[in-house]
Amino acid sequence: METQLHQPLSTPFLAPIAGFKPTSQVLGRIGSLEVRLAATRSEVEAAQALRYRVFVEEMGARLPEDAMRQKRDFDSIDRYCDHLLVLDTALTGDVEEQIVGTYRLLRQEVAARHDGFYSQNEFDVVDLAARNSDKRFLELGRSCVLSTYRTRRTLEALWQGNWAYALAHGIDVMFGCASFPGDRPYAHALALSFLNQTASATVDWKVRAIAGRGLSMDMMPVEAINPRAALAAMPPLVKGYLRVGALVSDEAVVDTAFGTTDVLVILPVKQINGRYINHYGADASRFAA
């Protein structure tokens, strides 16, 4: 797999290449929330528009000119990913108007046929995969939810979709960047140091930042870390990964375009907390459609 930097598309998004076709198009339902993969170009573009609302309008990211003009967060990788959607079917209007959350899913074999993993821009995930060549990897990216839907129920719907998808494709390891707001890593010294002390990846799963981009997360002595305060200072998505049993890189990387401080999260399926396996079902059946 070649390591490339991924440039935004200069033309509108083309239909997805990825081709997961579950028995049912819907991967799960929780109340009025429905989770499934995007099936049309318009649904993918609606997910990109949601990403724009969250990343640009809410969080202040600066995207390339084409993306800013079209008010959609898109890049070249979108063309060969699957796009997980959470819809609130209680909302009126077309499907595109019901999308309240999204994740971008990229399987290793698909990445290898194209331009690689998005995370490779920040972390050497190619080396990570090569050291675990008997495992199948899935990159989780571009996670976002509308502010009014940032609830436990929506998070459950997203993870129902991720889990069902991972099972369907025989995935061994899920991974992806998780972001802290702002481009000043030391503003998150407490939370980053807590992650480094309690969830740092073991030898098999260690991953380095791309040369010249990494900053050690070992910023504070262990005796100065207040666990409760550290958890309170973390974004909900990062706390969610921790609860599931994820490991993290021991370096952080600043993403200047998005104005975030990123860590790489690694979640070997065999290390997922049993409580969550029981919650969703070993066959993802609890919230199945």
C-alpha positions in Angstrom: 0.0 0.0 0.0 1.4 3.4 -0.9 1.5 6.2 1.5 -0.1 9.3 -0.1 -1.4 12.6 1.1 -5.1 12.8 0.0 -6.2 15.9 -1.8 -9.9 17.1 -1.9 -11.9 16.3 -5.0 -12.3 19.2 -7.4 -15.5 17.6 -8.9 -18.7 16.5 -7.3 -18.6 13.1 -5.5 -19.1 10.0 -7.7 -21.1 7.0 -6.6 -19.4 4.9 -3.9 -17.2 1.9 -5.0 -17.5 0.0 -1.7 -20.1 -2.8 -1.9 -21.3 -4.2 1.3 -24.8 -5.6 0.8 -26.3 -7.0 4.1 -29.3 -9.2 4.0 -31.3 -6.2 5.2 -30.3 -2.7 4.2 -30.9 -1.6 7.7 -28.3 -2.6 10.3 -30.2 -1.7 13.4 -33.1 0.3 14.9 -33.3 2.0 18.3 -36.6 3.8 18.7 -37.0 6.1 15.8 -33.3 5.9 14.9 -32.3 3.7 12.0 -28.7 2.9 11.1 -27.7 1.7 7.7 -25.2 2.4 4.9 -25.6 5.1 2.4 -27.0 3.7 -0.8 -27.0 6.6 -3.2 -24.9 9.6 -4.2 -27.4 12.0 -2.7 -27.2 10.2 0.7 -23.4 10.4 0.7 -23.5 14.0 -0.2 -26.0 14.6 2.6 -23.6 13.0 5.0 -20.8 15.2 3.7 -23.1 18.2 4.3 -23.7 17.1 7.9 -19.9 16.8 8.4 -19.6 20.4 7.1 -22.2 21.6 9.5 -20.4 20.0 12.5 -16.7 20.4 11.5 -16.8 23.8 9.8 -19.9 25.7 11.1 -19.7 24.4 14.6 -16.0 23.6 15.2 -14.3 26.1 12.9 -12.4 23.7 10.5 -11.0 25.2 7.3 -11.5 23.0 4.3 -10.2 23.5 0.7 -12.0 26.1 -1.4 -14.2 23.6 -3.3 -15.5 22.0 -0.1 -16.1 25.4 1.5 -18.0 26.6 -1.6 -20.2 23.5 -1.9 -20.7 23.4 1.9 -19.7 19.7 2.0 -16.7 18.1 3.7 -15.4 15.8 1.0 -12.1 14.3 -0.1 -10.7 11.7 -2.5 -11.1 8.9 0.1 -14.9 9.3 0.2 -15.2 7.7 -3.2 -14.1 4.2 -2.0 -15.5 4.2 1.6 -18.8 3.0 2.9 -20.7 5.7 4.8 -22.7 4.7 7.9 -25.7 6.8 8.5 -28.0 7.3 11.5 -31.4 8.6 10.5 -34.2 9.8 12.7 -37.2 8.4 10.9 -39.6 10.6 13.0 -38.4 13.6 11.0 -40.4 14.7 8.0 -38.9 15.0 4.6 -36.7 12.9 2.4 -34.1 10.4 3.7 -31.3 13.0 3.2 -33.1 15.3 5.6 -33.3 12.6 8.3 -29.6 12.0 8.6 -28.4 13.0 12.1 -25.1 11.1 12.4 -22.4 9.5 10.2 -19.2 7.4 10.2 -16.9 6.7 7.3 -15.8 3.1 7.1 -12.7 1.9 5.2 -11.7 -1.7 5.0 -8.1 -2.7 4.6 -8.5 -4.5 1.3 -10.4 -1.5 -0.2 -7.7 0.9 1.1 -5.0 -1.3 -0.5 -6.7 -1.1 -3.9 -6.8 2.7 -3.8 -4.8 5.4 -2.0 -4.5 3.9 1.5 -5.9 4.8 4.9 -6.7 8.4 5.7 -5.0 8.1 9.1 -1.7 7.4 7.3 -1.4 11.2 7.0 -0.8 11.4 10.7 0.2 7.9 12.0 2.1 5.0 10.5 -0.8 2.6 10.3 0.8 0.8 7.3 3.5 -0.4 9.7 0.8 -1.3 12.3 -1.0 -3.4 9.7 2.2 -5.0 8.4 3.2 -6.1 11.9 -0.2 -7.8 12.3 -0.6 -9.2 8.8 -2.8 -12.0 10.0 -5.5 -9.4 11.0 -8.1 -7.6 9.0 -8.3 -3.8 9.7 -11.2 -1.4 9.5 -10.6 2.4 9.7 -13.4 4.4 11.4 -13.3 8.1 10.5 -15.2 11.3 10.1 -17.5 10.5 13.0 -20.0 13.3 13.7 -23.5 13.8 15.1 -25.7 16.8 15.1 -25.5 18.7 18.4 -29.1 18.0 19.4 -28.6 14.2 18.8 -25.5 13.8 20.9 -27.1 11.3 23.2 -26.4 7.8 24.4 -29.1 6.4 22.0 -27.4 7.9 19.0 -24.0 6.6 20.0 -25.6 3.2 20.5 -27.0 3.3 17.0 -23.6 4.3 15.5 -21.9 1.4 17.4 -24.6 -1.0 16.4 -23.8 -0.2 12.8 -20.0 -0.4 13.3 -20.3 -3.8 15.1 -22.7 -5.3 12.5 -20.5 -4.1 9.7 -17.3 -5.4 11.4 -18.9 -8.8 11.9 -20.1 -9.0 8.3 -16.6 -8.4 7.0 -14.7 -10.5 9.5 -12.8 -7.5 10.9 -10.2 -8.2 13.6 -9.1 -4.6 14.4 -10.9 -1.2 14.2 -8.9 1.9 14.4 -9.1 5.6 13.6 -8.2 9.1 14.8 -10.1 10.7 17.7 -9.9 14.4 18.1 -9.6 16.9 21.0 -10.7 20.4 20.1 -8.0 23.0 19.4 -4.5 22.9 18.1 -2.7 23.4 21.4 -2.0 19.9 22.7 -0.8 21.1 26.1 -4.2 22.5 26.8 -5.2 18.8 27.0 -2.2 17.7 29.1 -4.3 16.1 31.8 -6.5 14.0 29.5 -3.6 13.0 27.2 -1.4 12.1 30.2 -4.2 10.0 31.6 -4.7 8.2 28.3 -0.9 7.6 28.2 -0.9 6.1 31.7 -4.0 4.0 31.4 -4.7 3.0 27.8 -1.4 3.2 26.0 -1.1 0.6 23.2 0.7 -2.6 24.1 3.8 -3.7 22.1 1.7 -5.5 19.4 -0.5 -2.4 18.8 2.0 0.5 19.2 1.9 3.0 16.4 4.2 5.9 15.7 3.2 9.3 14.4 4.5 10.3 11.0 8.1 11.6 11.4 8.1 15.2 12.6 4.4 15.3 13.5 4.2 13.5 16.8 4.2 14.9 20.3 4.6 12.7 23.4 1.4 12.4 25.5 3.5 11.7 28.6 3.0 15.3 29.8 2.4 15.0 33.5 3.7 12.7 36.3 1.3 10.0 37.3 0.9 11.4 40.8 -0.4 14.7 39.4 -3.2 13.0 37.3 -6.7 13.2 38.7 -8.6 10.4 36.9 -12.1 11.9 37.4 -11.0 15.3 36.2 -9.1 13.7 33.2 -12.2 11.8 32.1 -14.4 14.9 32.5 -12.0 16.8 30.2 -12.3 14.2 27.4 -14.6 14.5 24.3 -17.5 12.0 24.6 -16.2 9.9 21.7 -12.8 9.3 23.3 -14.5 8.3 26.6 -16.7 6.0 24.6 -13.7 4.3 23.0 -12.1 3.8 26.4 -15.3 2.2 27.8 -15.3 -0.3 24.9 -11.7 -1.3 25.6 -9.7 0.7 23.1 -6.0 1.4 23.2 -4.4 4.7 22.1 -1.1 5.9 20.6 1.5 7.4 22.9 1.9 10.4 20.6 -0.6 13.1 19.5 -0.7 14.9 16.2 -2.0 18.4 15.5 -4.4 18.7 12.5 -4.1 22.3 11.5 -6.9 22.2 8.9 -9.4 20.9 11.4 -8.0 22.7 14.4 -7.8 19.6 16.5 -5.3 17.5 18.4 -5.6 13.9 17.3 -4.7 10.5 18.9 -4.9 7.2 17.2 -7.4 4.7 18.8 -6.9 1.0 18.2 -9.6 -1.5 19.1 -8.8 -5.2 18.6 -12.1 -7.0 18.4 -11.0 -9.7 20.9 -10.3 -7.0 23.5 -13.7 -5.4 23.3 -15.2 -5.2 26.8 -17.5 -8.2 27.3 -20.2 -6.0 28.7 -20.5 -4.3 25.3 -20.5 -7.5 23.4 -23.4 -8.7 25.6 -25.2 -5.3 25.1 -25.2 -5.4 21.3 -25.1 -9.2 21.0 -22.2 -11.3 19.8 -24.0 -11.4 16.4 -25.2 -7.8 16.6 -28.7 -9.0 17.1 -30.0 -6.8 19.9 -30.8 -3.8 17.8 -31.0 -5.7 14.5 -33.6 -4.6 12.0 
